[in-house]
Structures are given as C-alpha cells and as structure tokens.
Amino acid sequence: KLHIPCLHCLVVALCFGAGVMAGKYSREVNEHKLSGSDGQTVEFRIAKLNQVWEKAERMQLSPVRHSELHSDLKIQEKDELQWKKMKVEGLDENGEKEAQLRRNFNVILAKYGMDGKRDTRPLESNHLKDHDTKEGDIFDDPRLDKLWNKAKSSGKFSNEELLSLKREFQHHKDKIHEYNILMDTVSRTEEIHKNVISPLEGDAKEHVLHQKHTDLKQKMRDLNQGFERLRKLSHEGFTEDSEFREPRVIELWEAAKRANLSEDELDSLKEELRHFETKVEKHSHYQEQLELSHHKLRHVEALGDKEHIKKNQEKYNTLAEKTREMGYKMKKHMQDLSNKISQQGLEHNEL
C-alpha cells in the first residue's frame, strides 16, 4: 500500500511532463497560427505552404502521410524564413539557396501527388521490368528483390534480424523514389528555364544548374553506397558490433565514417546519433499509434455514438499533433546532423 502514493506521484509527474511538452508545442503552434487576409487562422506563415496544406486536407491522405507532409512543410517554412533573413543581409547573391528551396518545394509537391501528375511516380529502375511480379517482389526493383529473396532464404538471419534488414531495404526503396522525384523535378525545371528569360544570367545561372546536378550526383553516390551496404549485409549478416538499428541513423553514421573525422569527433557524433536514434524510434512508435487511433475512430464513427466519437476524435487530434511535432523535430535534427557531418568533413579536407 505504501507504494501506491509513489506510483500516483509518478503518473502525475509523467502527465505533467507530457502536458508541459504538449503545452510548449501548442504555444509554438499557436504563435505561428496567424490570421490570413480573410481573418481565418492559418497553419503556416507562408501563403503557398498554406495552399498546399489546405489542398492536402481535401485529399484523403493517410494519417501518417498527412503528418509527414506537415513536418516537411514546417521544415520548408523554417528554411524559407532563414533564407529571407540571408537575403536581407545580402547573402545568396548567386541565387543558389533560392533555387534549392524552389527545388525542395517541388519535391514536396511531387512526393505527395500534388504536382499535377496523375501518379506519385512509381519506383522506377534502370532495369526493364521484364520479370513477372512474384510474391517475393516487394521492393519494385529487380536488384533489391533479388537480393532480399536471397537473404531471406539464406538462413543467416533470425526473425528479428530479418525485420531490421527489411527496414533497411524499405529505406533504400524510399531513397530510389526520392532520387527519381528529384531527377524528374530537375529535368522539368530545366525545361522551363530554357524557355524563360531568367534574371540569373551567365555565371550565376550556370552555377545554379551545376548545383542541381551536384545534388543529383550526391544522391546517386548515396544510393550506390547504400546498395553496396545492403549487398554486404545480405551476404555477411549483421555483425555483433552493429552500432545502430535505424536505417536513417546507419546512413548518417556511414557518412560520418567516410568524412575523414578525428576519433574524438566520431565518438562525440556517435553519442549524438544514439540520442537521435531514440527520437526516430519514438516517432515511429507514435506513427503506429496514430494509425491505430485512426482505425478506432473510423470504427466508433460507424457505430454512431456521438459521445464516443467526440472522445476518440479528441484523442486522435492530440496524437496527430504530437506526431507532427515529433516528425518536425526529428527531421530538423537529421538536417542538423547531416550538415554537421558535411561541414566537419569539409574542414578536414581543407586542412
């Protein structure tokens, strides 16, 4: 009996902690919810982002996709507001950052099927799809499917390890999809540039085009390195000293090891990546809970009990807001880590 008050205190403390965190985010969200010209509250501080969000509200995206779009738009908003400050300070003279932001925005539109194309660009491959779709073809890419089927039937992996491996394959499939979207966006914007008298002339225009291709080349390098890692993993299995479990974290760690960093820098980064991995796992957990909450809400709506519907709708809304908040923080942290690794690598290469 003596333990009950302590347990009660713990529950209260946890609820209070969650309340403070949720309160802080709600405060941030409310500060950002400005009024539009018609007096309605808006989600973002940039008009075109609000237009995208309003369109998404009518699109019947799945709860997780809806939440992911929100955090992608929050990142875009943060980057665009930072760029506006840079511009005021006279930076970004060659328009490189501006072009990158426009490209990122177009990628968001394509990723969520809002770019006026009928499909959201199925995963393409350099290999012709001359093979029949079998049950084992789950990654829409012959090389990935072949590698996965081989690994699955090799007997090298436990069920848990197969799940981890499948996550890595899925991550690689997503990266191929992103690359195809970026390539499509770049080729379309280049077609537009050819037909428009651009304010960027001569060297500046060349520089922006070069930057686009640098992005593509980097993504292609990442894809090749990622596939090589999957091939090695499929043949050799997981080693005892595997540092991380989450594909995005593994990718950052592999990039850090290639970036010519000192031992101390790598150790410090490893610690930061562990914290980041916890954040990624927590976000994935919330996404799963959001899906479950959505299914439950649909079930309750079908039963028609108004009180029950109201209660479940409130739960779902709270969970959706929390998932968006965590998605934004996770993507921002990933952006910061990626920049940090690139920056430290550059500094070492310059020495």
Buried (B, 14 or more C-beta within 10 A) or exposed (E): EEEEEEEEEEEEEEEEEEEEEBEEBBEEBEEBBEEEEEEEEBBBBBEEBBEBBEEBEEEEBEBBBBBBBBBBBBBBBBBBEEBEEEBEEEEBEBBBBBBBBBBBBBBBBBBBBBBEEEEBBEBBBEEEEEEEEEEEBBBBBBBBBBBBBEBBEEEBBEEEBBEBBBBBBBBBBEBBBBBBBBBBBBEBBEEEBEEEEEEBEEEBBEBBBEBBEEBBEEBEEBBEBBBEBBBEBBEEBBEEEEBBBBBBBBBBBBBBBEBBBEEEBBEEBBEBBEEBBEBBBEBBEBBEBBBEBBEEBEEBEEEEEEEBBEEBBEBBEEBBBBBBBBBBBBBBBBEEBBEBBEEBBEEEEEE
